[in-house]
Amino acid sequence: MTLTRAPCLVTDPAAFGRVAVLFGGDSSEREVSLNSGRNVLEALRARGIDASGIDGVPALIEALQSRRFDRVFNIMHGSAGENGVVQGLLEAIGVSYTGSRVLGSALTLDKIRTKQVWLSLGLPTPRYERLAVGADVSAAATRLGFPLIIKPSLEGSSVGVSRVFQPVDLAGAVALATRYGRELLMEQLIEGEEYTVAILGGMALPSIRIVPAGEYYDYHAKYISDDTRYVCPGLQGEEESSLRRLALEAFCACGAAGWGRVDVMRDRSGGNWLLEVNTTPGMTSHSLVPKAAAADGISFEELVWRILETSLVEVQQ
């Protein structure tokens, strides 16, 4: 699947004005966000952009009140950075920002509501059970069947995720997930290969097949281990094209825009199953969007520039 990229919207770094790179915050993904923020800040400055780092929402509010910035590059992962809070704040005071707007951000951070949208449109996603506080976990597991996954519905970066193969392990999985959120997602475990598709400016970049050294692509494999292998593009021919089309359709269906990433499982029969959308993916040395961009001939600095360009256009929800 080959698509011709549009040229960059601007060539003069002064067109962006003063840029605040928002990172850090107080979510469980803080450390990853700090790492991403440092990389983004360095790349923007290398391209001649007047950029400064801002750690968390209170510091952002203070900076905006003193009118120190013209736009925001949001790379604050999790909670306020991705749930529509920052987006709503910036829209209320008329400051441009990167990535998805309020609806797309709020919806896609919620894994359960995202699945409900996909199912309403007939898009493939694993069967699930919503676990509210006090839910009968055993009954839900019986309805869904083993093996299954339990995770908090409002977290990313594989935080609080457990794979459960037998009833005796349910209590521990629920206890872990509950540390990160009250509403949990119990989901059918798709056994097969894991893929991710980066979205940039309305286009799906080459897919990546993720091959962890261990059994699963967990937090350690994502951000610490150097043994995880990444195959890009992950598929070939029509299979690759079909995967990219599905990812882009799933991304747009949730109101996401600008840039992001769609995670997919491919079962042993070749069926694709949508897992989740990330509207503010990592930009670390281990992160996947930069890898997909590089496979498409986009350097890290150009990628960051193009993401910043999403703050220049009005995105329709």
C-alpha positions in Angstrom: 0.0 0.0 0.0 1.8 3.1 -1.2 0.4 6.6 -0.6 1.9 9.9 -1.7 2.5 12.2 1.3 1.4 15.8 1.0 4.2 18.4 1.4 4.6 20.1 4.8 2.1 22.9 5.3 4.7 25.4 6.3 8.5 25.7 5.8 9.2 28.7 8.1 9.6 27.7 11.8 8.4 31.3 12.8 5.0 30.4 11.5 4.4 28.3 14.6 5.2 31.2 17.0 6.0 30.3 20.5 5.3 26.6 21.3 4.7 25.0 24.7 5.6 21.3 24.8 3.3 19.9 27.4 4.6 16.7 29.1 4.8 15.0 32.5 1.7 15.5 34.6 0.6 13.2 37.4 -0.7 10.1 35.6 0.8 6.6 35.8 2.5 7.4 32.5 4.4 10.4 33.8 7.9 9.0 33.3 7.2 7.9 29.7 5.7 11.4 29.0 8.8 13.1 30.4 11.0 11.0 28.1 8.7 11.8 25.1 8.7 15.5 25.9 12.4 15.8 26.0 12.7 14.2 22.6 10.0 16.4 21.1 11.5 19.5 22.6 15.0 18.7 21.2 13.6 18.0 17.7 11.5 21.2 17.6 14.5 23.3 18.6 16.7 21.5 16.1 14.3 22.7 13.4 14.5 26.3 14.6 11.2 26.4 16.5 10.8 28.6 19.6 9.8 25.8 22.0 9.8 25.5 25.8 8.8 22.6 28.1 5.8 22.7 30.4 5.3 20.0 33.1 1.6 19.4 33.9 -1.6 21.3 33.7 -1.1 23.8 36.6 2.1 25.0 34.9 0.4 25.2 31.6 -2.4 27.3 33.0 0.1 29.7 34.6 2.0 30.0 31.3 -1.2 30.6 29.3 -2.4 33.3 31.7 0.8 35.2 31.1 0.4 34.7 27.4 3.8 33.2 26.9 2.8 30.8 24.2 0.9 30.7 20.9 0.2 27.0 20.6 0.7 23.7 22.5 2.4 20.5 21.4 0.6 18.0 23.7 2.7 15.0 24.6 1.3 14.5 28.1 0.2 10.8 28.1 -2.8 9.6 30.1 -5.4 11.3 32.2 -5.7 15.0 31.6 -3.5 15.0 28.6 -5.6 12.5 26.7 -9.1 12.6 28.2 -10.3 15.9 26.8 -9.4 18.1 29.8 -6.4 19.8 28.3 -8.1 20.0 24.9 -11.2 21.6 26.4 -9.1 24.1 28.4 -7.2 25.1 25.3 -10.3 25.5 23.2 -12.0 27.5 25.8 -9.2 30.1 25.8 -8.6 29.9 22.0 -5.1 28.3 21.9 -4.2 25.9 19.1 -2.9 22.5 20.0 -1.8 19.2 18.3 -3.8 16.1 17.8 -7.4 15.1 18.5 -10.0 17.5 19.8 -12.1 17.0 22.9 -14.5 14.3 21.7 -11.8 12.1 20.1 -9.5 12.4 23.1 -12.1 11.7 25.7 -13.7 8.8 23.8 -10.6 6.9 22.9 -9.0 7.1 26.4 -12.1 5.1 27.5 -11.5 1.6 26.1 -15.1 0.4 26.8 -16.9 3.3 25.0 -14.4 3.0 22.1 -15.4 -0.6 21.7 -19.1 0.3 21.8 -18.6 2.7 18.9 -16.7 0.2 16.9 -19.3 -2.5 17.5 -22.1 -0.2 16.5 -20.4 0.3 13.1 -19.6 -3.4 12.7 -15.9 -3.1 13.2 -14.1 -6.1 14.6 -13.1 -5.9 18.3 -12.8 -8.7 20.9 -15.8 -9.5 23.0 -15.9 -7.9 26.4 -17.5 -7.4 29.7 -17.7 -4.1 31.6 -16.7 -4.5 35.3 -18.3 -1.8 37.4 -17.6 -1.6 41.1 -19.1 -4.6 42.8 -19.6 -6.6 39.5 -19.7 -10.4 39.7 -16.3 -11.0 38.1 -16.7 -14.8 38.1 -20.0 -14.6 36.2 -18.6 -12.2 33.7 -15.6 -14.5 33.1 -18.0 -17.5 32.6 -19.9 -15.5 30.0 -16.8 -14.5 28.2 -14.7 -17.6 28.6 -11.0 -18.1 29.2 -8.4 -17.0 28.3 -9.2 -13.3 28.9 -7.6 -10.0 29.8 -8.5 -7.7 32.6 -7.3 -4.0 32.5 -8.4 -0.6 33.7 -10.6 1.1 31.2 -8.9 4.5 31.4 -5.2 3.7 31.3 -2.5 3.2 28.7 1.1 1.8 28.4 -0.1 -1.6 29.5 -0.5 -0.4 33.0 -2.5 -2.7 35.3 -3.0 -5.3 32.6 -3.3 -9.1 33.4 -3.8 -12.1 31.2 -6.0 -14.7 32.9 -6.1 -18.3 32.0 -8.0 -19.9 34.9 -10.5 -18.8 37.5 -8.0 -18.8 40.4 -6.2 -15.9 38.9 -9.2 -13.6 38.6 -8.9 -12.0 42.0 -5.3 -11.0 41.6 -5.9 -9.5 38.1 -8.9 -7.4 39.4 -6.9 -6.2 42.4 -4.0 -5.0 40.1 -6.3 -3.3 37.6 -8.3 -1.6 40.4 -5.1 0.2 41.6 -5.4 2.3 38.4 -9.2 2.7 38.0 -12.6 1.8 39.3 -14.2 0.7 36.1 -12.5 -2.3 34.5 -12.5 -4.0 31.1 -12.6 -7.8 30.8 -11.8 -8.7 27.3 -11.5 -11.9 25.2 -7.8 -12.7 24.7 -7.0 -13.0 21.0 -4.1 -15.4 20.5 -1.9 -14.4 17.6 0.3 -11.6 16.5 0.2 -8.0 17.7 0.3 -5.1 15.3 0.1 -1.3 15.5 -0.7 1.2 12.8 0.4 4.9 13.2 -1.9 7.6 11.8 -0.5 10.9 10.6 -2.4 13.6 8.8 -5.2 11.4 7.6 -2.9 8.6 6.4 -2.0 5.2 7.8 1.7 4.6 8.0 3.3 1.2 7.5 2.1 -1.3 10.1 4.5 -2.7 12.7 4.4 -6.3 13.8 5.6 -6.5 17.4 7.7 -9.5 18.4 8.6 -9.3 22.1 11.4 -11.5 23.5 9.1 -12.7 26.2 5.6 -14.0 25.9 3.8 -10.6 25.9 4.3 -7.0 24.9 4.1 -5.6 28.4 5.4 -2.4 30.0 8.9 -3.8 30.2 9.0 -4.8 26.6 7.6 -1.5 25.5 9.9 0.9 27.3 12.8 -0.9 28.8 13.8 -4.0 26.9 16.1 -3.8 23.9 15.2 -7.3 22.9 11.7 -6.6 21.4 11.8 -6.9 17.6 9.7 -4.7 15.3 8.9 -5.8 11.7 7.8 -2.9 9.5 5.8 -3.2 7.4 4.2 -6.0 9.4 2.4 -7.5 6.4 2.6 -7.4 2.6 0.3 -6.8 -0.3 -3.5 -6.7 0.2 -3.2 -7.9 3.8 -1.1 -4.8 4.7 -3.5 -2.5 2.8 -6.5 -4.1 4.5 -5.0 -3.6 8.0 -4.1 0.0 7.3 -7.6 0.7 6.0 -9.2 -0.8 9.1 -7.0 1.1 11.4 -7.7 4.4 9.7 -11.5 3.7 9.7 -11.4 2.8 13.4 -9.4 6.0 14.2 -11.8 8.3 12.4 -14.9 6.5 13.7 -14.0 7.7 17.2 -13.5 11.3 16.3 -9.7 11.0 16.6 -7.7 13.3 14.3 -4.3 14.6 13.5 -2.0 11.8 14.6 -2.2 8.7 16.8 -1.9 5.0 16.8 -4.3 2.0 16.5 -3.4 -1.3 18.2 -4.6 -4.5 16.6 -4.4 -8.2 17.2 -4.3 -10.6 14.3 -5.5 -14.1 15.1 -4.1 -17.3 13.8 -6.7 -17.4 11.0 -5.7 -14.0 9.7 -8.5 -12.0 11.3 -7.8 -8.5 12.5 -9.2 -7.3 15.9 -9.2 -3.7 17.1 -7.9 -3.2 20.6 -7.6 0.5 21.2 -6.7 4.0 19.9 -3.9 6.1 21.4 -4.2 9.8 20.6 -1.0 10.9 22.2 1.4 8.0 21.6 4.9 7.8 23.0 7.9 9.5 21.3 10.7 7.7 23.1 13.5 5.7 21.7 11.3 2.6 21.9 8.1 4.1 20.6 6.3 2.9 17.6 5.1 6.0 15.7 8.7 7.1 15.1 9.6 3.6 13.8 6.6 3.6 11.4 7.5 7.1 10.2 11.1 6.1 9.6 10.0 3.2 7.5 8.1 5.6 5.4 11.1 7.9 5.0 10.1 10.4 7.7 12.8 11.4 10.1 12.1 12.0 13.7 12.5 15.8 13.3 10.1 15.8 10.3 7.6 13.7 12.2 7.6 16.2 15.1 7.2 19.1 12.6 4.3 17.4 10.9 2.6 16.6 14.2 3.0 20.3 15.2 1.3 21.2 11.9 -1.9 19.5 13.1 -2.2 22.5 15.4 -2.5 24.8 12.3 -5.6 23.3 10.8 -9.2 23.1 12.1 -10.1 19.5 12.7 -13.7 18.6 12.2 -15.2 16.2 14.8 
